[in-house]
Amino acid sequence: MSKLFDLTGKVALITGSTRGIGKSIAEEMARAGAKVVISSRKPEPCHEVCEAIKAEGGEAIAVPCNVGKKEDLMNLVDETLAAFGKIDILVCNAATNPVYGPTAELTDEAWDKIMDTNVKGTFWLCNRVLPEMDKNGGGNVVIISSIAGLRGNTVIGTYGVSKAAEAALARNLAVEWGPRNIRVNAIAPGLVRTDFAKALTEDPERRKRAEERTPVRRIGEPVDIAGVTLFLSSDASAYVTGQTIVADGGETIC
C-alpha cells in the first residue's frame, strides 16, 4: 500500500458504522491500519461489527451511541479517548430521515428530529472532537452529506436541507480549524445500495431508471464511498479541505 493511504497508528471514530456506508468505511480504515471505533444506537450490531474486524486482524472497540443525544456523543468521545488516547479521524455518517413526502406535510417534531440528529449532532460531535485533535497536532474530519443537499427534492426535501447544512458546516470548520492542521471535508453520495435506499434499490424498475440516468450505468456500493472517505482521511488528500466531494456515478452532471 502507498504510504499516502496508510492509516497505521491512526484512531478513527465512525458514527453509524454497523451497516451500509459507515460499516464499509470502518472496514476499509481498519484494513488501512487504523484503530476504529464502531458506533450506532444498538449495542449488539456494534459488537458484531467490532468482532468481525478483529477476526480480520484489525483493532476495534464498540461504543453504542444515539447521535441525537448530546450525552451519548460526549460519552462516545470519552470512551474513545480512554481506550486509545486520541482521535485522528472523525467520520460523521449517522443520520436519519423519518419522513417521505412534501415539506408542507412535515410536522414540527419531524423537522426537529431530522435537524437535531443530522445537523446538531454533527455540530456537537465536531465541537467536542476538534479541540482533542488540536491537542494531538491535527486530524481529519469527514462529514457524509448527500446529493439531496445539492438540489431540490419533492419527497426528502428536509433531509436534503439538513445535508446542505452539514456541507456548509464542513466549509466553516475547515476555515476555522485549518490553521491548526485539521482538515474538514464532506462527501455527497448519490444512490447507494444501503438499507436507507432499499425502496429504490430493491425495486427493479426504479433501480433500472436510476442506473439509466447515471453515466456509469450502475448504482453505488458502500465501498465506493468508503474509498473516497479513505482518501479524505489520509495524506493522499493533504491539500484538500472545505470541499464537498460528489460521489454519484455522474448523476448530477446530467
C-alpha positions, -999 to +999 in steps of 0.1 A: +000+000+000+012+035-008+022+054+023-002+082+012-032+059+021-016+043+052-035+049+084-013+028+106-014+042+142-044+064+135-076+063+155-108+066+136-142+073+151-171+065+127-207+071+136-234+049+121-209+022+114-228-010+118-242-012+083-241+003+049-217+031+042-205+035+078-197-002+081-177-002+049-158+029+059-148+012+092-138-020+075-116-002+049-100+020+075-091-010+097-076-027+066-055+005+061-042+002+096-064+024+117-078+015+151-116+020+146-144+029+169-177+013+159-208+031+169-246+031+164-277+031+185-279-006+193-252-024+212-255-058+195-247-047+159-218-026+173-202-056+189-208-078+159-190-055+135-163-049+161-156-087+164-157-092+126-130-065+122-109-081+150-113-115+133-097-100+102-067-088+122-079-053+129-082-033+161-116-020+171-139-011+200-177-008+202-194+022+218-232+024+213-244+060+207-275+078+197-261+109+178-293+128+186-284+128+223-256+151+235-247+129+265-243+099+243-219+118+220-199+130+249-196+095+262-186+082+228-157+106+227-147+099+263-147+061+257-126+065+226-101+087+244-100+063+273-093+033+250-069+049+225-058+082+240-066+103+208-088+107+178-071+113+145-101+108+122-138+116+127-164+104+102-199+118+109-220+093+090-251+086+112-282+103+100-320+099+100-349+106+077-382+096+093-405+111+067-411+107+029-432+134+013-435+171+007-422+197+031-457+211+036-468+179+053-438+178+077-446+182+114-425+203+137-415+171+155-402+155+123-383+187+113-367+188+148-357+152+147-340+155+113-322+187+122-312+176+157-298+142+146-282+152+113-270+187+120-269+195+157-255+160+164-226+166+140-221+201+154-219+187+189-195+160+180-172+182+160-171+208+187-160+180+212-135+162+189-117+190+171-101+205+203-088+170+210-073+168+175-057+202+181-041+189+213-026+160+192-013+182+164-041+178+139-065+155+123-092+149+096-130+151+097-153+137+070-190+146+071-213+124+050-236+148+032-258+138+001-266+149-034-300+157-018-283+187-003-273+199-038-307+200-055-344+201-046-364+170-039-401+165-036-400+137-011-369+140+010-365+178+009-359+184+046-333+156+047-317+175+018-318+207+038-300+190+067-274+176+043-268+210+028-263+224+063-237+197+070-217+206+039-218+242+050-206+232+084-177+214+069-167+245+050-169+267+080-150+243+103-123+240+076-118+277+077-117+278+115-095+248+121-072+248+090-045+268+108-045+241+135-036+214+109-072+200+109-089+194+076-127+191+073-144+178+041-178+164+031-189+137+007-222+139-012-231+103-022-257+096-048-279+065-048-260+038-029-271+002-021-280+005+016-309-002+039-316+036+037-323+033-001-340-001-002-372+013-016-352+023-047-325-003-050-348-034-045-374-022-069-362-035-104-380-008-124-369+021-102-334+008-100-332+005-138-343+041-142-317+052-117-290+032-135-300+046-169-297+082-157-263+077-142-233+078-167-216+048-151-248+029-155-250+015-120-259+025-085-233+029-059-219+004-034-209+013+002-173+007-006-174+034-033-180+059-006-155+042+018-128+048-008-135+085-010-135+086+028-102+068+030-087+094+006-100+123+026-088+108+058-052+101+046-022+120+035-033+115-001-056+145+003-032+167+024-040+198+003-078+193+003-101+209+028-135+225+030-147+206-001-178+186-008-168+156-030-197+143-051-196+106-055-227+098-075-216+080-107-221+112-125-258+115-118-257+153-110-238+162-142-266+151-165 
